[in-house]
Amino acid sequence: MRRQAVALTYPEGAAAPFISACAAGQTAERVLAIAAEHGVPVVEHAGLVQVLSQQTVGDIVPEETWVILAKIFAFIMEKEKD
């Protein structure tokens, strides 16, 4: 199976995060490497990336993903406090 990566941006005051990058294969590997180089948190969730990768860059994430994304963002924020 080809590796996929989706990057999200959640600007302060925005109603929901939006998709800022979407990649597959070697490009996805490069996106993940760049994230690691810059200390950007990476969470692996196959079902979520499958849904998000069907969207267009610039789209707000679908409402059906909000609950899982809220949990992921809360987890990341808690980790960053440590």
C-alpha positions in Angstrom: 0.0 0.0 0.0 1.3 3.5 -0.9 2.0 5.8 2.0 -0.2 8.8 2.3 0.2 12.0 4.2 -2.2 14.9 4.9 -1.1 18.1 6.6 -3.6 20.3 8.4 -3.5 23.9 9.4 -5.8 25.3 12.2 -5.5 29.1 12.3 -6.5 30.8 15.5 -10.1 31.8 15.3 -10.9 29.5 12.5 -14.1 27.4 12.7 -12.2 24.2 11.8 -8.8 23.1 10.4 -8.2 23.0 6.7 -6.1 20.7 4.5 -2.8 22.4 3.7 -1.1 19.5 1.9 -2.0 16.1 0.6 0.5 13.6 -0.8 1.1 9.9 -1.6 4.1 7.7 -2.2 7.5 9.3 -2.2 6.0 12.8 -1.9 4.2 11.6 1.3 7.5 10.3 2.6 9.1 13.7 1.9 6.2 15.6 3.6 6.7 13.3 6.7 10.5 13.9 6.7 10.0 17.7 6.5 7.6 17.5 9.4 10.1 15.6 11.5 12.9 18.0 10.6 10.8 20.9 11.8 9.3 19.2 14.9 5.8 19.1 13.5 3.7 16.4 15.3 2.8 13.5 13.2 -0.1 11.2 14.0 -0.8 8.0 12.1 -4.5 7.2 11.5 -5.2 5.2 8.4 -9.0 5.8 8.4 -8.6 9.5 8.9 -6.0 10.0 6.2 -8.2 8.0 3.8 -11.1 10.4 4.3 -9.0 13.5 4.3 -6.9 12.6 1.3 -10.1 12.6 -0.8 -10.6 16.3 -0.1 -8.9 19.2 -1.9 -6.0 21.3 -0.5 -7.6 24.4 1.0 -10.8 22.6 2.0 -12.0 22.7 5.6 -11.9 19.2 7.0 -15.2 17.3 6.8 -17.5 17.6 9.8 -17.5 13.8 10.3 -13.8 14.1 11.2 -14.1 16.8 13.8 -14.5 14.5 16.9 -11.4 12.5 16.1 -9.4 15.6 15.1 -10.4 17.3 18.4 -9.0 14.3 20.3 -5.8 14.4 18.2 -5.3 18.1 18.7 -6.0 17.8 22.4 -3.4 15.0 22.6 -0.8 17.0 20.8 -1.4 20.1 22.9 -1.1 18.0 26.1 2.2 16.6 24.8 3.6 20.0 24.0 3.0 21.1 27.6 5.4 18.5 28.9 
